[in-house]
Amino acid sequence: MNTRPIYSDRTVGELVTEDFRKAGVLREFGIDFCCGGKKSLNEACTKNNLDSEIVIKALEELDNKPDVSNENFSDWEPDELVDYIVGTHHAYVRNKIPEISAYSRKVARVHGQHHAETIKISFIFDLLSTELNAHINKEENILFPYIKYLAKTQQDGITPEKPFFGSVQNPVSMMEADHDEAGKEMAKIESLSNGYTPPEDACPTFRILYKNLKTFQDDLHKHIHLENNILFPMALELEKSS
């Protein structure tokens, strides 16, 4: 079987270290990227009786995933932006929290004796996870439906009913306060991890944890920007003009 050298001859540890998203693909195929991180992808596929072309195709799909980072979201309709945030950033938080939590607990358990910061990181991330899950549930069940309701009433030219929380400013203020706290917690993790720089003796799982945390923080920053700076002002303006 002919396999593309760019993937098949690389070690699975290298692939995951360079792009943490690939850890999810390898895990789905049962490929060990921790203790077996020094094996080439081709060797790992052979060991697991896998068609390497299928695994490579799954990895390449990540490489070809479109980047929407340059989208002008301020031109979007509020209901479209709500759906995008839920489908992209809320889904990311829900999907990544269990994965990162598992990595952080394992690293703390295995390396905590010599790297005490990993125990603190695991504790902080677990607290943050609980807060974020509650936060996005509040947005999806209270604030976001009302924003979409405001958008719909404006489109239909009717006056919206007053919500039980009085004004959209009230839940917006609460969500912004939550965002501030989440940002502070991630900043603590960033500091404890020395800017997500793994120590020299870090194993692949240790390294992928820091990769995950860095990207989680990057996504959170984009997530908060879309809400604080674009969606929430839209909602306030919708209510004002209703």
C-alpha positions, 0 to 999 in steps of 0.5 A: 500500500502506498502511503504519503510520507508526510504522515506515514513516516512521521511519529505519532508523537510529532503529529500530535505535538504539532497539531493537538487536534490530531490527538482526537483522530488518533484516539478514535482509531485506538492509536497510542500517542503517549507511550507509543509516541515514538512509533511512526504512523505507519508502524502504529497502523500496522500494530493496530491492523488499521488501513493507514490511508483511512487514518491519513485521510482523517488527519488531512481533513483537519488540515483542509478545514476552512478557517473562518477567523477573517469573517466580518461577524459584525455584518451578520444578523444577530440570530445567525451569530447566536447559531454560530457561537453555539455551534462552534464555540459552545460545542468546542467547549463541551467537546474539549472539556472532558478531554482536557480534564482527563489529560490534566488529571493524568499529568497531575497524577503522574508528574505532580510530585516533580511538577506541583504546578500541574496539580494546581492547573488541574484543580483550576481547570476543573473549577473553570469547567464547571463554571463554563458549562453552567455559563453556556447553559444559561446563555442557551436557555435564557439570553440567546433565545431572547436575542433571537426573539428580539431579532424575530420581532424586529423582522416582523415589525412587532413589539416584543414582550418584556422578559422576566429579567427586565432588560437584556442588559441584566443577563448581558452584565452577568455573562460579561462578569462570567467572561471576566472570571473565565479569562482570569482563571485561564490567565492563572493557568497560563502563568502556572504553565510558563506560557504553556511551555512544557518542561524538558522531561515532559511526556507526550501527554504532558505536551499535548495538555499544554497544547490543548490548554493554549488552544482552549484559551485562544478559542475562549478569547475569540468566543468572548470577543464575539459575544462581548464586542459584537453580539451583546451590543447588537442585542442592546441595540435591538432592545433599544430600537424595539 
